[in-house]
Amino acid sequence: MVIKSADLEVLATRISQYPEGALPEFLLVGRSNVGKSSFINCLLNRKNLAYTSSKPGKTQTLNFYLINKQFYLVDVPGYGYAMVSKKKQEKFGMMIEEYIKTRKQLKRVFMLVDFRRKPTEDDVLMYNYLKYFNIPVTIIATKADKVGGSKKEKCIRGIMDTIDLVVGDDLIVFSSTTKLGRAETLKKIESLVEETI
């Protein structure tokens, strides 16, 4: 897949603000500091389309990125960030839940975890939550360039032992620095987009 166009099309906090139409959508979830913005920028080959910040918790809306006028990447607020108030975290949770429960255009969730560490309790909860709604999930293990070759297998095992992937779900090892996993992720999106045409 060649990325010809990528635009932040819609910022939404409720159903009435979601884009109209039936284009397929891919949801991005993950902890606040897991590198979602870097993942988006790498995937779309753009430097600053998604705002990367040294301060986590910047995304506070559902951000719909229209790609090639064919599909949307939907970025949502990160979870597990202690500096966001409990009330705001609950609001984010309700916003994400409303999207997941109502959005028929949602084809797959890309759930980002840090390759260097075992998935957290929040990660496991999120995965199980998505499975409750029978949503297909691809785990994107970010920051893989920071792990030496001999430790990679151990890191993969750590993820697979912590998150019990169901049949049909998979894991992509990813680095926004080296672009490892980029082609594989785009290929997966492309095949799912083609299915809906």
Secondary structure, DSSP 8 states (H G I E B T S, - for coil): -----EEEEEEESSGGGS--S---EEEEEEBTTS-HHHHHHHHTT-SSSS---SSS----SEEEEEETTTEEEEE---B--TTS-HHHHHHHHHHHHHHHHH-TTEEEEEEEEETTS---HHHHHHHHHHHHTT--EEEEEE-GGGS-GGGHHHHHHHHHHHS---TT-EEEE--TTT-TTHHHHHHHHHHHHHHH-
